[in-house]
C-alpha cells in the first residue's frame, strides 16, 4: 500500500511503514511541504496514495468540496 504521512505526524512513521514493506513518504520528502490540504488530496489521488493524518475531518471536508475530483476520502479512485 502507498501512504503519504501528513506533516503533523512524526516522519519516523514513514520509516516504520517502509520497513514493513509499504511505500510510505512525507510531504517534505516529495518536495510538497506547506501545501494546502486540497493540493495534497490531488497529489495523493494522482499517485494512488492514502493520507495518514490526525486531522481526517479537514481532509474529509476538502474531498467533499471537490466533487469533480477523482479522489474520495482515503485516496481511492471513485467509481
C-alpha positions as CSV (number, residue, x, y, z in Angstrom):
1,X,0.0,0.0,0.0
2,X,1.2,3.6,-0.7
3,X,0.9,6.2,2.1
4,X,1.5,9.9,2.5
5,X,2.2,10.6,6.1
6,X,0.9,14.1,6.9
7,X,3.4,16.6,8.3
8,X,1.7,16.7,11.7
9,X,2.8,13.1,12.3
10,X,6.5,12.2,13.1
11,X,8.4,11.3,9.9
12,X,9.5,8.1,11.6
13,X,6.0,6.8,10.9
14,X,7.0,6.7,7.2
15,X,10.2,4.9,8.1
16,X,8.3,2.2,10.1
17,X,5.8,1.6,7.3
18,X,8.6,1.4,4.7
19,X,10.4,-1.1,6.9
20,X,7.2,-3.2,6.9
21,X,7.2,-3.2,3.1
22,X,4.9,-0.3,2.3
23,X,5.6,2.6,0.1
24,X,5.4,5.5,2.6
25,X,6.6,9.1,2.3
26,X,6.1,12.5,3.7
27,X,5.2,15.8,2.0
28,X,8.7,17.1,2.6
29,X,10.2,14.0,1.0
30,X,8.1,14.7,-2.1
31,X,9.1,18.4,-2.0
32,X,5.5,19.2,-1.2
33,X,5.8,20.7,2.3
34,X,3.4,23.5,3.4
35,X,0.9,22.8,0.6
36,X,-2.8,23.3,1.3
37,X,-4.9,20.2,2.1
38,X,-6.7,20.4,-1.2
39,X,-3.4,20.2,-3.1
40,X,-2.3,17.3,-1.0
41,X,-5.5,15.5,-1.8
42,X,-4.9,15.9,-5.5
43,X,-1.3,14.8,-5.1
44,X,-2.3,11.5,-3.3
45,X,-5.1,10.9,-5.8
46,X,-2.6,11.2,-8.7
47,X,-0.1,9.0,-7.0
48,X,-2.5,6.4,-5.7
49,X,-1.7,7.1,-2.0
50,X,-3.7,7.1,1.2
51,X,-3.2,10.1,3.5
52,X,-2.3,9.1,7.1
53,X,-3.3,12.1,9.3
54,X,-4.6,13.2,12.7
55,X,-7.0,15.7,11.1
56,X,-9.1,13.4,8.9
57,X,-12.0,15.8,9.3
58,X,-10.2,18.6,7.5
59,X,-9.4,16.2,4.6
60,X,-12.9,14.9,4.5
61,X,-14.2,18.4,4.1
62,X,-11.7,19.1,1.3
63,X,-12.7,16.0,-0.6
64,X,-16.4,16.7,-0.1
65,X,-15.8,20.1,-1.8
66,X,-14.0,18.5,-4.7
67,X,-16.9,16.7,-6.2
68,X,-15.4,16.8,-9.6
69,X,-12.1,15.3,-8.3
70,X,-11.2,11.7,-8.9
71,X,-10.2,11.3,-5.2
72,X,-12.5,10.1,-2.5
73,X,-11.8,10.1,1.3
74,X,-8.9,7.6,1.7
75,X,-7.4,8.5,-1.6
76,X,-9.2,5.7,-3.5
77,X,-10.4,6.5,-7.1
78,X,-14.2,6.9,-7.3
79,X,-16.1,4.5,-9.5
